[in-house]
Amino acid sequence: VVLIALAGPISQLSFDTEARASGVMLVGLAVLLRIMAGAPIAMIQGSRNIGDLARMTVVGAVLNTVVAIPLVYFLGEAGVVPSLVAAALTSWIAAHWYARKLRGPRVRLSFADFTVEARQLLQLGLAFMASGLLTAGSAFLIRIFIVQQNGVDAAGNYQAAWALGGIYVGFILQSMAADFYPRLSAVGHDNEACNRMVNEQARVSILLAGPGLLATLALLPVVIAVFYSEHFVDAVPLLRWLCMGMFLRVVAWPMGFIILAKGDQKMFFWTEVAATVVHVGLAWLLLRTVGLVGAGVAFVGLYVWHGLLIYVLVRRMSGFRWTRDNLVLAGLFAGLTGMVLLAVELLPFWPGLGVALVGTAVGCWYSLAQLVRLVPPKWIPLRMRPLVYFVLRHEPALAAPAHERP
């Protein structure tokens, strides 16, 4: 409703013209469809049906691609907004399709019980909505700063870098919100269990995100050329900073869920407000002083500050502390990241690439070894067990017995 009512001013602020007001109105329709898809998604997530949640995400993404690409290809710029509406519609269809078989028992609530439940849902929902608005608003303001300070081309480079930097980490964060948060909420009253789960989740997240960070840093020019073109090469320095910020986000996010699991909506809201102010303020300052790369530096600065703040808060709230193993793991990937960055920045291309790939290989090997040890041997496919045993030198019991081998 707000987008439709204020389409003209929003178009003027975003594009310096009101000619795109109709497109802003259509974006409002896309937002409405996304909101409507939230209810069936919440049902699937609340039932802990992770398999259907994953399938719904994949089907929605495939449908989005099938619909959006032809619209943009044949209509060009005019097809961008319709593709957003179509993508939201296909997501809504996929969500309702997978939620159709969830039929819980009918429950009659008294008005008093309804008000209690509704109040709790509204408090949590308002906190999440405010967080989403703050995040979207800060991203919107930063893009406006970039257009004003560096031009539309720089804004395109920023968007390209942001999309690439968030693809891999997005899977991890989405999984964290879908599965980890409900599990953590179930033990939110137990500080010891809560802290243990956060350390476990953080370890798995670092092991998953670390190799992706190293590989992206090592192969940035290639990644940019493959996904876009050589015209986006100016996004490489920016993307390096964004990747480091994404890694810090992966580290900070599990701690932040403690605040939600404890049901402290006010603290959650004010930490989000503070994060928005810091992010926008740093971006405004650094874009003026160091150019486009300042947006990436601001993102890293945000999560350095935010991670420290959240750690102090949850330390007081639940007594949370990082385990020694997690500190060692973080130190290992910090060292490998520094090695890769120095190699690609200071050495000639081929020697630098070689050193960076060695660092990436070490990080991948270590992550794979640790992740496999966290998985029960029976979950490893039979055909992969000999390879895992050979590469990682696991216990002999990991390999399949002779009569089970293919």
C-alpha positions as CSV (number, residue, x, y, z in Angstrom):
1,V,0.0,0.0,0.0
2,V,2.8,2.4,0.9
3,L,4.6,1.7,-2.4
4,I,1.5,2.3,-4.4
5,A,0.5,5.5,-2.5
6,L,4.1,6.9,-2.6
7,A,5.1,5.6,-6.0
8,G,5.8,9.0,-7.4
9,P,8.1,10.3,-4.6
10,I,9.9,6.9,-4.3
11,S,10.5,6.9,-8.1
12,Q,11.8,10.5,-7.9
13,L,14.1,9.7,-5.0
14,S,15.4,6.5,-6.5
15,F,15.7,7.4,-10.2
16,D,15.5,11.2,-10.2
17,T,12.3,11.0,-12.2
18,E,8.7,10.1,-11.6
19,A,8.5,8.2,-15.0
20,R,9.0,4.9,-13.2
21,A,6.2,5.3,-10.7
22,S,4.2,2.5,-12.4
23,G,7.1,0.1,-12.0
24,V,7.2,1.0,-8.3
25,M,3.5,0.2,-8.0
26,L,4.1,-3.2,-9.5
27,V,7.0,-3.8,-7.1
28,G,4.3,-3.3,-4.4
29,L,2.4,-6.2,-5.9
30,A,5.5,-8.3,-5.7
31,V,6.0,-7.4,-2.1
32,L,2.3,-8.4,-1.3
33,L,2.8,-11.8,-3.0
34,R,6.0,-12.4,-1.0
35,I,4.2,-11.6,2.2
36,M,1.3,-14.0,1.2
37,A,3.9,-16.7,0.6
38,G,5.2,-16.3,4.1
39,A,2.2,-18.1,5.8
40,P,2.6,-21.4,4.0
41,I,6.4,-21.2,4.4
42,A,6.0,-20.7,8.1
43,M,3.7,-23.7,8.3
44,I,6.3,-25.9,6.6
45,Q,9.1,-24.5,8.7
46,G,7.1,-24.8,11.9
47,S,6.4,-28.4,11.3
48,R,10.2,-29.0,10.9
49,N,9.6,-30.5,7.4
50,I,13.0,-29.5,6.2
51,G,12.8,-31.8,3.1
52,D,9.7,-30.1,1.8
53,L,11.2,-26.7,2.7
54,A,14.3,-27.5,0.6
55,R,12.3,-28.9,-2.3
56,M,10.0,-25.8,-2.2
57,T,13.0,-23.5,-2.4
58,V,14.5,-25.4,-5.4
59,V,11.2,-25.6,-7.3
60,G,10.5,-21.9,-6.6
61,A,14.0,-21.0,-7.9
62,V,13.6,-23.1,-11.0
63,L,10.2,-21.6,-11.7
64,N,11.6,-18.1,-11.1
65,T,14.4,-18.7,-13.6
66,V,12.1,-20.2,-16.2
67,V,9.7,-17.2,-16.0
68,A,12.1,-14.3,-15.4
69,I,14.8,-15.0,-18.0
70,P,12.4,-14.9,-21.0
71,L,10.8,-11.7,-19.7
72,V,14.1,-9.9,-19.3
73,Y,15.5,-11.4,-22.6
74,F,12.6,-10.4,-24.8
75,L,11.5,-7.2,-23.1
76,G,14.9,-5.9,-21.9
77,E,14.7,-3.3,-19.2
78,A,11.0,-3.2,-19.5
79,G,10.8,-6.8,-18.4
80,V,12.7,-6.3,-15.1
81,V,9.7,-5.3,-12.9
82,P,7.3,-7.9,-14.5
83,S,10.0,-10.5,-13.8
84,L,10.0,-9.5,-10.1
85,V,6.2,-9.9,-9.9
86,A,6.3,-13.2,-11.8
87,A,9.1,-14.5,-9.4
88,A,7.0,-13.6,-6.4
89,L,4.0,-15.3,-7.9
90,T,5.9,-18.5,-8.6
91,S,7.3,-18.5,-5.1
92,W,3.7,-18.1,-3.7
93,I,2.5,-21.0,-5.9
94,A,5.4,-23.3,-4.8
95,A,4.9,-22.5,-1.1
96,H,1.1,-23.3,-1.3
97,W,1.8,-26.5,-3.2
98,Y,4.1,-27.9,-0.5
99,A,2.0,-26.7,2.4
100,R,-1.3,-28.1,1.0
101,K,-0.8,-31.5,2.8
102,L,-0.2,-29.9,6.2
103,R,-3.5,-30.2,8.0
104,G,-3.3,-29.9,11.7
105,P,-6.1,-30.6,14.2
106,R,-8.7,-27.9,14.6
107,V,-8.3,-26.0,17.8
108,R,-10.8,-23.7,19.4
109,L,-9.3,-20.8,21.3
110,S,-11.1,-18.6,23.8
111,F,-10.8,-14.9,23.2
112,A,-8.5,-14.6,26.2
113,D,-6.1,-17.3,24.9
114,F,-6.3,-15.8,21.4
115,T,-5.2,-12.4,22.7
116,V,-2.3,-13.9,24.6
117,E,-1.1,-15.8,21.6
118,A,-1.7,-12.9,19.2
119,R,0.2,-10.5,21.4
120,Q,3.3,-12.8,21.5
121,L,3.1,-13.3,17.7
122,L,2.6,-9.5,17.1
123,Q,5.6,-8.6,19.3
124,L,7.9,-11.1,17.5
125,G,6.4,-10.3,14.1
126,L,6.9,-6.5,14.6
127,A,10.5,-7.1,15.6
128,F,11.2,-9.2,12.5
129,M,9.3,-6.7,10.3
130,A,11.3,-3.8,11.8
131,S,14.5,-5.7,11.2
132,G,13.6,-6.3,7.6
133,L,12.6,-2.7,7.0
134,L,15.8,-1.5,8.6
135,T,17.9,-3.9,6.5
136,A,16.1,-3.0,3.2
137,G,16.2,0.7,4.1
138,S,20.0,0.7,4.8
139,A,20.6,-1.1,1.5
140,F,18.4,1.4,-0.3
141,L,20.2,4.4,1.2
142,I,23.6,3.0,0.5
143,R,22.7,2.5,-3.2
144,I,21.4,6.1,-3.3
145,F,24.8,7.3,-1.8
146,I,26.6,5.3,-4.5
147,V,24.6,6.8,-7.3
148,Q,25.1,10.3,-6.0
149,Q,28.8,10.0,-5.2
150,N,30.0,7.5,-7.9
151,G,27.3,7.3,-10.6
152,V,24.9,4.7,-11.9
153,D,27.7,2.4,-13.3
154,A,29.2,2.2,-9.8
155,A,25.8,1.2,-8.4
156,G,25.7,-1.6,-11.0
157,N,29.1,-2.8,-9.9
158,Y,28.0,-2.7,-6.3
159,Q,24.9,-4.7,-7.1
160,A,26.9,-7.3,-9.1
161,A,29.4,-7.7,-6.2
162,W,26.7,-7.9,-3.6
163,A,24.8,-10.6,-5.5
164,L,27.9,-12.7,-6.0
165,G,29.1,-12.2,-2.4
166,G,25.8,-13.3,-1.0
167,I,25.0,-16.4,-3.1
168,Y,27.0,-19.0,-1.2
169,V,26.6,-17.5,2.2
170,G,22.9,-17.0,1.6
171,F,22.4,-20.8,1.5
172,I,24.1,-21.1,4.9
173,L,22.1,-18.3,6.5
174,Q,18.8,-19.5,5.1
175,S,19.4,-23.0,6.5
176,M,20.3,-21.5,9.8
177,A,17.1,-19.5,10.0
178,A,15.0,-22.5,8.8
179,D,16.3,-25.2,11.1
180,F,18.7,-23.9,13.7
181,Y,16.4,-21.1,15.1
182,P,13.4,-23.4,15.8
183,R,15.7,-25.9,17.6
184,L,17.4,-23.2,19.6
185,S,14.1,-21.7,20.6
186,A,13.1,-25.0,22.0
187,V,16.0,-24.9,24.5
188,G,16.1,-21.1,25.0
189,H,15.4,-21.5,28.7
190,D,18.4,-23.7,29.2
191,N,21.6,-21.5,29.0
192,E,24.0,-24.5,28.8
193,A,22.2,-26.2,26.0
194,C,21.6,-22.9,24.2
195,N,25.3,-22.0,24.3
196,R,26.4,-25.5,23.2
197,M,24.1,-25.4,20.2
198,V,25.3,-22.0,19.2
199,N,28.9,-23.1,19.3
200,E,28.1,-26.2,17.3
201,Q,26.2,-24.2,14.7
202,A,29.0,-21.6,14.5
203,R,31.5,-24.4,13.9
204,V,29.6,-26.0,11.1
205,S,28.8,-22.6,9.5
206,I,32.5,-21.6,9.6
207,L,33.5,-24.9,8.1
208,L,31.0,-24.5,5.3
209,A,31.6,-20.8,4.6
210,G,35.4,-20.7,4.9
211,P,36.3,-22.7,1.8
212,G,33.8,-20.6,-0.3
213,L,35.4,-17.4,1.0
214,L,38.9,-18.5,0.2
215,A,37.9,-19.8,-3.3
216,T,36.1,-16.6,-4.1
217,L,39.0,-14.4,-3.0
218,A,41.5,-16.5,-5.0
219,L,39.4,-16.6,-8.2
220,L,37.7,-13.2,-8.1
221,P,38.6,-12.0,-11.7
222,V,37.6,-15.4,-13.1
223,V,34.3,-15.4,-11.1
224,I,33.4,-11.9,-12.3
225,A,34.2,-12.8,-15.9
226,V,32.1,-16.0,-15.8
227,F,29.1,-14.5,-14.1
228,Y,29.2,-11.1,-15.7
229,S,31.8,-9.8,-18.1
230,E,35.2,-8.0,-18.1
231,H,33.3,-4.7,-17.9
232,F,32.6,-5.5,-14.2
233,V,36.3,-5.9,-13.3
234,D,36.0,-2.7,-11.2
235,A,33.9,-4.7,-8.8
236,V,36.8,-7.0,-7.8
237,P,38.2,-4.9,-4.9
238,L,34.7,-4.3,-3.6
239,L,33.8,-7.9,-3.7
240,R,36.9,-8.9,-1.7
241,W,35.7,-6.7,1.2
242,L,32.1,-7.9,0.8
243,C,33.3,-11.6,1.0
244,M,35.1,-10.9,4.2
245,G,32.1,-9.1,5.6
246,M,29.9,-12.1,4.7
247,F,32.2,-14.4,6.5
248,L,31.9,-12.3,9.7
249,R,28.2,-12.3,9.2
250,V,28.2,-16.1,9.3
251,V,30.2,-16.0,12.6
252,A,27.9,-13.4,14.2
253,W,24.5,-14.7,13.2
254,P,24.4,-17.8,15.5
255,M,25.0,-15.6,18.5
256,G,22.2,-13.2,17.5
257,F,19.7,-16.1,17.6
258,I,20.2,-16.3,21.4
259,I,18.5,-13.0,21.8
260,L,15.5,-14.2,19.7
261,A,15.4,-17.6,21.5
262,K,15.2,-15.7,24.8
263,G,12.3,-13.7,23.5
264,D,13.9,-10.3,24.0
265,Q,12.3,-8.4,21.2
266,K,13.3,-5.0,22.4
267,M,17.0,-5.9,22.6
268,F,16.8,-7.5,19.1
269,F,15.1,-4.4,17.7
270,W,17.7,-1.9,19.2
271,T,20.6,-4.0,18.0
272,E,19.2,-3.9,14.5
273,V,18.7,-0.1,14.8
274,A,22.3,0.3,16.0
275,A,23.6,-1.9,13.1
276,T,21.7,0.2,10.6
277,V,23.0,3.4,11.9
278,V,26.6,2.1,11.9
279,H,26.3,0.6,8.4
280,V,24.8,3.7,6.8
281,G,27.1,6.0,8.6
282,L,30.2,4.1,7.7
283,A,29.1,3.8,4.1
284,W,28.3,7.5,3.8
285,L,31.7,8.5,5.2
286,L,33.8,5.9,3.3
287,L,32.1,6.4,0.0
288,R,33.2,10.0,0.2
289,T,36.8,9.3,1.2
290,V,37.9,6.1,-0.6
291,G,35.3,5.6,-3.3
292,L,33.2,2.6,-4.2
293,V,35.4,0.2,-2.2
294,G,34.3,2.1,0.8
295,A,30.9,0.3,0.7
296,G,32.7,-3.0,1.2
297,V,34.9,-1.6,4.0
298,A,31.8,-0.3,5.7
299,F,30.2,-3.8,5.5
300,V,33.2,-5.4,7.2
301,G,33.2,-2.6,9.8
302,L,29.5,-3.2,10.5
303,Y,30.1,-6.9,11.3
304,V,33.2,-6.3,13.3
305,W,31.2,-3.9,15.5
306,H,28.0,-5.9,15.4
307,G,29.8,-9.2,16.3
308,L,31.5,-7.6,19.3
309,L,28.3,-6.0,20.5
310,I,26.2,-9.2,20.2
311,Y,29.0,-11.2,21.9
312,V,28.9,-8.8,24.9
313,L,25.1,-8.9,25.1
314,V,24.7,-12.7,24.9
315,R,27.6,-13.1,27.3
316,R,25.5,-11.3,29.9
317,M,22.3,-12.9,28.8
318,S,23.3,-16.6,28.8
319,G,27.0,-16.7,29.8
320,F,27.9,-17.6,26.2
321,R,31.6,-18.1,25.4
322,W,33.4,-19.3,22.3
323,T,34.9,-22.7,22.7
324,R,38.6,-23.1,22.3
325,D,38.1,-25.2,19.1
326,N,36.0,-22.5,17.5
327,L,38.7,-19.9,18.4
328,V,41.3,-22.0,16.8
329,L,39.1,-22.6,13.7
330,A,38.5,-18.9,13.3
331,G,42.2,-18.2,13.7
332,L,43.0,-20.8,11.0
333,F,40.7,-19.3,8.5
334,A,41.8,-15.7,9.4
335,G,45.4,-16.7,8.7
336,L,44.5,-18.4,5.4
337,T,42.4,-15.4,4.3
338,G,45.3,-13.1,5.0
339,M,47.6,-15.4,3.1
340,V,45.3,-15.5,0.0
341,L,44.7,-11.7,0.1
342,L,48.4,-10.9,0.3
343,A,49.2,-13.4,-2.5
344,V,46.7,-11.9,-5.0
345,E,47.5,-8.3,-4.1
346,L,51.3,-8.3,-3.9
347,L,52.5,-11.1,-6.2
348,P,52.4,-11.3,-10.0
349,F,49.2,-12.9,-11.3
350,W,50.3,-16.5,-11.8
351,P,52.5,-16.9,-8.6
352,G,49.8,-15.1,-6.6
353,L,47.1,-17.4,-8.0
354,G,49.2,-20.4,-7.2
355,V,49.7,-19.4,-3.6
356,A,46.1,-18.5,-3.2
357,L,44.9,-21.8,-4.6
358,V,47.3,-23.6,-2.2
359,G,45.7,-21.7,0.7
360,T,42.2,-22.5,-0.6
361,A,43.1,-26.2,-0.9
362,V,44.3,-26.3,2.7
363,G,41.1,-24.7,3.9
364,C,38.9,-27.1,1.8
365,W,40.8,-30.1,3.0
366,Y,40.6,-29.1,6.7
367,S,36.9,-28.3,6.4
368,L,36.1,-31.5,4.6
369,A,38.0,-33.5,7.2
370,Q,36.2,-31.8,10.1
371,L,32.7,-32.0,8.5
372,V,33.1,-35.7,7.7
373,R,34.0,-36.4,11.3
374,L,30.8,-34.7,12.4
375,V,28.7,-37.0,10.1
376,P,27.8,-40.5,11.2
377,P,29.7,-43.0,9.0
378,K,26.5,-44.7,7.9
379,W,25.3,-41.4,6.4
380,I,28.3,-41.4,3.9
381,P,27.3,-43.1,0.6
382,L,29.0,-46.4,0.1
383,R,30.6,-45.3,-3.1
384,M,32.2,-42.4,-1.4
385,R,33.6,-44.2,1.7
386,P,36.7,-45.6,0.0
387,L,37.5,-42.1,-1.4
388,V,36.9,-40.4,2.0
389,Y,39.1,-43.0,3.7
390,F,41.9,-42.6,1.1
391,V,41.9,-38.8,1.2
392,L,41.3,-38.1,4.9
393,R,42.7,-41.3,6.4
394,H,39.7,-42.0,8.5
395,E,39.4,-44.9,10.8
396,P,39.1,-48.2,8.9
397,A,35.6,-48.7,10.1
398,L,34.5,-45.8,7.9
399,A,35.1,-47.9,4.7
400,A,32.4,-50.3,3.8
401,P,33.0,-54.0,4.6
402,A,34.0,-56.1,1.7
403,H,30.6,-57.7,1.2
404,E,29.0,-54.2,1.1
405,R,31.3,-52.6,-1.4
406,P,30.0,-52.1,-4.9
